[in-house]
Amino acid sequence: MSTITLERPTEQAVTKETSVVTETVLELRNIAKSYDMKTLIIQDIDLQLKQGEFVSIIGPSGAGKSTLLRCINRMIEPTSGDIIFDGTNITQLNKASLRKQRTKIGMVFQHYNLVSRLTVFENVLHGRFGYKSTLQGILGLYTEEEKMLALSILEKLGMKEHVYKRCDQLSGGQKQRVGIARALVQQPKLLLCDEPIASLDPNSSKVIMDHLKEISQSMGITVLVNLHQVDVALKYSDRIIGLNRGSKLFDDLPKRLSQMDIHNIYGAEVDELIFE
Ligand SMILES: Nc1ncnc2c1ncn2[C@@H]1O[C@H](COP(=O)(O)OP(=O)(O)OP(=O)(O)O)[C@@H](O)[C@H]1O
């Protein structure tokens, strides 16, 4: 497999070096979220992620996995707590500064969120929007360097032959690889993946999980993944977070996840767990 060098613009190189020294890419301090200002959907969430770590969040339906993941880049505003990403408290940022910080956080969705009528290449280049002025974005003005980066990422993900296909002509697994490529073209430090394999068959799921693991290992990008499949989490993760009713019940190495822990995390849903 070829290796892609994801060089950041010079002005950000200093930040990158700093984060290597500190190693912690993301820290959540006492995060809570209520949608109606009455019930807390997630609460007391403390979490630290290191550079290049692969971490899975597991838990029953409605435990708050998506809510937690989307609070991290403030797609959903947390009700309280602090989010320190890449040395910056992003809970305190205004819109413009948040937009800048978000360029370093890629997101991968269960239903891909691609523009079906556009090509693979165009969808991937959309990942550069955060670096553009509104006008440049609307006009689709991308540099040669950005186009080369998009192509090299697509090649790495095995999508070279599909570059000029419309996205509605792709299989689910291929669409998800486009979703990953769009996130990678942002040159992120953190990749948030919200149930990336929930709509895929086992073979496509394996391809996607292998790519995500490779991204954390060879590119040093921190990957945080919501999963329904406990066995997939066990196989791929450096660390597993177990959520139940919005509280963190488990945060440790996969080998330390006992049957008792699984029962505590899933409660009555334990019999419905998905195993490949
Ligand atoms: N925008 C919203 N407004 C109100 N309630 C919401 C909203 N989004 C989620 N919820 C509620 O928050 C709770 C947690 O939902 P969330 O999607 O975060 O859980 P999850 O663990 O990701 O579930 P699943 O595995 O089924 O996707 C659920 O009770 C859900 O109904």
The ligand as a Tripos MOL2 file, in Angstrom:
@<TRIPOS>MOLECULE
LIG
   31    33     1     0     0
SMALL
NO_CHARGES

@<TRIPOS>ATOM
      1 N1        -32.1720   16.1500   18.2980 N.pl3     1 LIG1
      2 C1        -32.6860   15.4780   19.3420 C.ar      1 LIG1
      3 N2        -33.6860   15.9940   20.0770 N.ar      1 LIG1
      4 C2        -34.1940   15.3350   21.1300 C.ar      1 LIG1
      5 N3        -33.7680   14.1250   21.5520 N.ar      1 LIG1
      6 C3        -32.7670   13.5490   20.8580 C.ar      1 LIG1
      7 C4        -32.1650   14.1980   19.7160 C.ar      1 LIG1
      8 N4        -31.2010   13.3780   19.2320 N.ar      1 LIG1
      9 C5        -31.1960   12.2910   20.0310 C.ar      1 LIG1
     10 N5        -32.1330   12.3840   20.9960 N.ar      1 LIG1
     11 C6        -32.3880   11.3940   22.0560 C.3       1 LIG1
     12 O1        -31.2010   11.1980   22.7800 O.3       1 LIG1
     13 C7        -31.0730    9.8490   23.1600 C.3       1 LIG1
     14 C8        -29.7070    9.3410   22.7030 C.3       1 LIG1
     15 O2        -29.7040    9.2930   21.2660 O.3       1 LIG1
     16 P1        -28.3890    8.9550   20.4540 P.3       1 LIG1
     17 O3        -28.7590    8.9390   19.0190 O.co2     1 LIG1
     18 O4        -27.3080    9.8460   20.9020 O.co2     1 LIG1
     19 O5        -28.0890    7.4820   20.9930 O.3       1 LIG1
     20 P2        -27.2330    6.3120   20.3090 P.3       1 LIG1
     21 O6        -26.5670    5.5900   21.4290 O.co2     1 LIG1
     22 O7        -26.3800    6.8530   19.2470 O.co2     1 LIG1
     23 O8        -28.3870    5.4210   19.6980 O.3       1 LIG1
     24 P3        -28.3580    4.4780   18.3890 P.3       1 LIG1
     25 O9        -27.3400    3.4180   18.6670 O.co2     1 LIG1
     26 O10       -29.7480    3.9200   18.3270 O.co2     1 LIG1
     27 O11       -28.0130    5.3430   17.2220 O.co2     1 LIG1
     28 C9        -32.2420    9.0920   22.5600 C.3       1 LIG1
     29 O12       -33.2210    8.9370   23.5640 O.3       1 LIG1
     30 C10       -32.7330   10.0270   21.4750 C.3       1 LIG1
     31 O13       -34.1190    9.8850   21.2940 O.3       1 LIG1
@<TRIPOS>BOND
     1     1     2 1
     2     2     3 ar
     3     2     7 ar
     4     3     4 ar
     5     4     5 ar
     6     5     6 ar
     7     6     7 ar
     8     6    10 ar
     9     7     8 ar
    10     8     9 ar
    11     9    10 ar
    12    10    11 1
    13    11    12 1
    14    11    30 1
    15    12    13 1
    16    13    14 1
    17    13    28 1
    18    14    15 1
    19    15    16 1
    20    16    17 2
    21    16    18 1
    22    16    19 1
    23    19    20 1
    24    20    21 2
    25    20    22 1
    26    20    23 1
    27    23    24 1
    28    24    25 2
    29    24    26 1
    30    24    27 1
    31    28    29 1
    32    28    30 1
    33    30    31 1
@<TRIPOS>SUBSTRUCTURE
     1 LIG1         1 GROUP 0 **** ****
